[in-house]
Amino acid sequence: MKLLDKLIIKDFLKTYFFVVVMLILVVLVLDFTEKNDAYIRNDVPSAEIFKYMANYGLYLNNLLTPITVFISVIFITSKMAGRTEIIAILSSGVSFMRMLRPFLFAAIMIGGASFLLNGWVLPGATAGVTEFRINYLEKEKTSSEGNVHIRVGEESYAYIGRFYNSSLTGFSFTLETIKDGELLAKLSADNIEWDTAKNTWTIHNWRLRELKEMKEDYSYGDELDTMLSIRPEDFDLPPNHHETLKLPELGKQIKVLEARGADNVGFYKIERYVRFMSPFAAIILTFIGVIMSAKKTRGGSGFQIAMGFLLAFIYIILFILSRTFAENGAAYPILAVWMPNIIFAVTGLLLYKTVPR
């Protein structure tokens, strides 16, 4: 079986890479055709377009992995079944699980490569795609989202009505100190400005109100330098910022947001769950694909490949829905993220009872 194992692994990986390249090229051509007018209108440099397409290709590779793995394994297995090779292997006394071993080994290789790409390569590509679209395809932002609430300390909470990236200035600033549900101090200012030389914040036209047991102190002034655990970049993060962080950076960002009590920390946690969940999809879908296409059919492999596309799209739809449920406040987000893998794993175990013996 060692020689056969090598042949199966070689054919599986070769078919996988061929399907990946072909699908990515088709999508990139369609994407280029759709955006060509915008490239010409905005005078986008050719080098930037090629860089964007390379980054977008990496992003597509991750998105299309369930489809490419499923189609590849069904194509290889149905071809072997059509030539009665599977019948010959099983008739020689080899168990189905033993025959499945090289397929699973190749799937583990693909899953491992997917994990490395998701954790360390794809975030940079995603950031490049986002930056390209902002610079060349979308209107440049002049301000961040309004009404920003950020926890800047164990008992301190900051609020900025509007922050402008061009001048690094925020307006309607408030800093509150709250302990055990009671307001201890409130600092208000007309605006707050980032000092690039000192790396500190300067607040203008400030008023400080301090509440004590039996009295209240009030002070004010024109300017005041203050140290806060926030930087201008925190107000200019893209909506998909969690997708642009490498795995170690993602863990650090989660700790920072948890310390601040940020409302969007859930998106970063879900992104980390997804990166650990995704590689297992290749293994589960390979297991199902071999089972589905191990039987020889008169109509050839066309029907099986079509079923492979259908099941792969169902998996992707389930993944999108489960992630949406998790981001919308599911009680157990990690369970919601893993639900597609759980459903398909159970399906695979049920289908295993139908394999040829």
N, C-alpha and C positions, 0 to 999 in steps of 0.2 A: 504493500500500500504506500510505501514511502515515495516511489516514483509517481504513483497516481496522485498522491497528496501534492507534490510539487507542481504537477500539471494543472490540477484544479486551482491551486492558489495563483499560479501564473496567469491562467485564463481569466480568473475572477478579477484580479487586479488590472489586467490589461483591458478587459471589457469595461470595468468601472471607469478607468481614466479616459477611455475613448468616449463613453457616454457623457462623462462630466464635461470634457472639452467641447463636444458637439452641442450640448444644451447651452453651455455658457456662451459659445460663439453665436448661436441663434439669438439668444436674449440680448447680447451686446449689440448685434447688428440692428435689431428692432429698436433698442434704446437709442442708438446713434441716429437712426433715421428719424425718430420722434424729436430728438433734441437738436438736429442739425441746423434748423432755422435759428434757434436761440444761440448756437455757437457762432454763426455768421453775424447775427445782429449784435452780439456782445463782444465780437472780435476776440474770441477765446484762443489763446495760443495752442498750437498743435501739441506741444509737449504736455500741457496741462490736460488736454483731452485724453491723450494716451495714458497719462498717470491716473486719471479718473477711471478709465476703462479697466486698468489693471486692478485698482482697488475694488471697483464694482464687481469684477470677475471673482475676486476672493470672497466677497460678500455673497455672491450667487452660489459659489461652491458650497458654502455652509448651508444656505437655504435649500438647495437642491439635493443634499446628501441623502435624505430618505428615498427620493425618487430614483436617483442614480444607483444606489445600493440595491434597491428592490428589483429594478429592471435588469441590472447586471446579473444578479444571482438567478433570476427566473430565466434569462436568456441562456446562461451556461447550463443550468440544470435541465431545462426542457430540451436542449440540444443533446445532452447525454441520454435523456430518457428516449428521445426519438431514435437514437442509434442503439437502443436496448443496452446501453452500457450500465445503467443503474440496475437492471434486472440481472445482468451478469455478475455485478459486484455483490448483490445481495444473495444470489444463488451460490456464490463461492463460500458462503458462511460468514461474511462480513455483516455486522449489525448496521442498522440505519444510523445509529448515533456515531458509530465509528466512521461511516462514510461522511457524516456531517462535519467531522472534526476539521478538515482543511477549509471548508467554507467558513466556519466560525473563527478559525485562526486568521483568515484574510479579513473577516469583519472586524476582529479585534485590532488588527493593524490599521484599518481605516478609521475605527473609533478612536484609537490613540492619536493618530494624525489629526483627526477632527478636534480632539481635546486640546492639543497643542496650538492649533490654528485659532480655536475659540478663545483660548486663554491669553495668547501672547502676540499673534499676528493679525487676526481679524479686527481687534479694536483699533489698531492703527489705520487699517484700510477703511473702516467705518468712519473714523474721524476725517480721513482724507476725502471720502465721498461727501460728508456733511459740509466740510469746508469749501469744496468745489461748488456745491449747489448754492451755498450762501454767497460766495464771491462772484459767481458768474450767472447763476440761473434765478436767483431770488433777489428781492430788494434788500439792500443793506439795512440792518437794524440800527436804530439810533438810541434805543433805550431797551432796558430789560423789561421783564414782566412787572406789572405794578403790584402794590400792596404786598410786599415781601416781609414775611415774619421768619426770624431766625433766632434760634437759641445760641447765645454767644458765651455762656458760662453756666455754672451749676445753678445759679439763681437769677441769671440775667437774660433778658429777651429784648431783641432789637426789632424795630419796624421801620421800613423805608417805603414811602408812598410811590416813588419813581426814581430809578437810577439810570443815568445817561452814561453810556460807555465812552462816548467821544471826549467828554470833559471829566470823566471819573468823579461825577458829582451826583449825590442823591438828595432828594427833597422830602420834607415832612418826616424828619427823623425822630425816633423815640427810642429811649433805652430805659427799660423798667427792671427793677430789682424786686423779685417776689419770693417770699419765704413762707412756707406752710400756708399758702393761699392768701397771704396778706401782702399788700403793696408797701414796700419799705422806702423806695425812692423812684423818682421818675425824672429822667433827663430828656428835655425836648429841644429841638433846634430847627431852624428854618431849612438849613441844608448841611450836608456833610461832604467833605472832599478828601480824596486820597492823595497824600503827599508822597510822590514817587521817590523823593530824595531820602526822606526819613522812614519810609514804609510804615507810616502811621496815618490815622484819620484826624482831620481837623474839622471841628464843628463850629458853625457860625450862628451868631444870635441865639445863644443857648439859654435855657432856663432849667434850673435844678430845684426840684421839690423833694425834701426829705421828711418822711413821716416818723416821728418818735412817739414815745408813750404818752406824754402829756403836752407835746408841742409839735410845731411844724416849722422847719427851716426852709427859707426860700432864697435862692441866689441866682444871679444871671451874669452874662458877659458877652463880649463880641466874638472871641475866639478861644478855643480850648482843644489841645491835642489829647487824644485818647488812644489807647491800645485795645483793639477788638480782635477776636479770633476769626475774623472774616476778611476777605480780600476782594478787590473788584471783580476777579474772575468768578466769584461765587454768584454774582448777579448776571453773568453773561453766559451761562451754561446752556448748550443746545438741549432740545427736548429729549434727545437720545444720548445724553451724556453718559449714562450707565453702560451703554453699548460701546463706548469709545475708551474704556478703561481696561488695562490689562488685569489679569486675575489678582496679582498682589495689590495693585492700586485700587482695585474694586473693594478688597477687604479693608484697606485703610480708609477709604471713603465712607464705607458703612460705619466704621467706628466713629469717624468725625461727625457724621450726620446723627448717629445715635446720641452722642454727647451733646449735640445742639438741640436734640428733640425735633428734628426736621420731619415734616409730614411726608416727604417723598422718599424716605429711607427704604420703604417697601419695594420700590422699583429696583433699587440696587440689590436688595436681597434676592428678589425674584430672578434677576439677571444672573446672579451667582448660582442659584438652583438650576437654571437652564443650562449653564455651561457644564455642570457636572452630570446633568441628565442626558444631554444630546448625544454623547458618544455611545450610549447604550442602545440608541435607536438602531444603529447599524447592525448590532448583534441580533436584536429581536427581529428586525425585518428580514435579515438573512435566514434565520431559523424558519420563519413563516414562508419565505420564498422558496426554500428548498422543499418544504413539505408540499406546497401547492403545485410545484412543477415536476415532482418526482415521478408522476405517473405518465405513461406514454399515451398520447391522444391521437386520434386519426386526423384531426384538423391541423396538426402541427402546433407550433408555439405561439401563433398569433393571438389566440384567445387568452393564453396564460399571460402574455406580455400586456395585453389590454387590462386584464385583471390586476396585474402588478401596478400599472399606472393608476387604476382606480383606488386600490388600497393605499398606495403611497399618497395620493391626494387626500384621502380620508384621514390619514395620519397627520398630514400637514394642517388640515382644517381643525382636527381635534387639538393639535398643539397650539394653534392660534387662539382657539376658544378657551382652552384651559389657562393659557397665559393671561388672556383678557379677564377671566374670572378671578385669577390670583391678584392681578393689579387693581381690580375693582373692590378688593377688600374681602376675599374669601377667608373663612375662618382658619383654614389650614392651607396657606399658599403653597407650601412645599408639596403637599398631597395633590393640589390642583395641577401643579406643573408636571408632576410625575404621572398623572392620570393617563395620558396617551400610551406611555410605555407599559403601564399596568394592564390597560385594556388589551393591547396587542400581545403582551406576554401571555395573558390568560387565553386569548384566542389561539395563540400558537400551541399551547399545551392541549387545547381541545382538538385542534387539527392534527396533532401528533398521533392521535388514536386512529387516523385514517391512512397513515403512511403504509406503503407496501412492505410486507415482511418477507 
